[in-house]
């Protein structure tokens, strides 16, 4: 078992308990973390150390929103360029 220390940051997650938990029917050691958005969750130690988990899910929602807004701007730009070419 690799020791995990309280206060260690993994992406947006901060380890708040260095004591591992066992969840029923799970062979992995899980640790209590808190995300920057305030949500608390249990995450497997191997997933934290491997970088597989970086947030509680809020990071994915933020990146999807940002990508959606970027794509809308690209589509609007293409439409205006196409309209200008067609009228010229």
N, C-alpha and C positions, 0 to 999 in steps of 0.2 A: 504494500500500500504506500503510495506516494503521499507525503503529508501536504495538506492544504491549509493555508493560513488565513485567518480572518482578516478582512479588509483588502484582500487581493482583488484586483479588477480584471475581469475577463470581458472585453468589449464594453457593453453597457451594464454588465452585471457585476455586483460587488458581493463577495462571499461574506455572509454575516455569521455563519457558524462553521467552525472547522471540524465539528463532530459529524461523521457521516451517518446518514439514515438508511435503513433498509425498508424499501417499499414492498408490500406483499406481492409475491410471485415475480420479483425482480432480483436478479443476482448482483446487480451493480450497486455501488455505493453512491448515494445521492446526497447532495449538499444544499443547504438553504441559502438562497441568494436573493438579493433585492435589485430590481432594475432601476435605472435613472428616472423612469416615469413613476416609480413608487410601488409597482406590483412586486409581490413576493412569490417565489416559486422554488420548487425542488428540481435540481438538475444533476444528471449523472456526472461524476468526476471526470471520467474519460472524455465526455463531450465538452466539458469546460476546458480541460487541458489541450484537447485537440483542436479547439477553435470552431467546433461544430455549432455551438450555441453562443450567440453574441448578445441576445436580448430576450425579452419575454414575448416578442412578436411585434412590438411597437416599431422596431426598425424596419421590418418588412412593410408595414402599413405606410410609414413615412416615405420609403423609397418608391412604393407603388404610386403614391399620390404625386410625388415629384416627377416621376417618369410620365404619368398621365398628363400633367401640365406641360412638360417639355414637348410631348408628342402633339398636343393641341396647337402649340405655337408653331411647330414645323408644318402641320397640315394647313394652318391659316396662311403661313408664308408661301407655301406651294400654290395655294389657291389664288393669292393675290398676284404672284408672278405669272401664273398661267393666264389670269384675266388680263394682265397688262400686255402679254405677248399676243393674245387673241385680238385685242382692240387695236394694236399697232399696225 
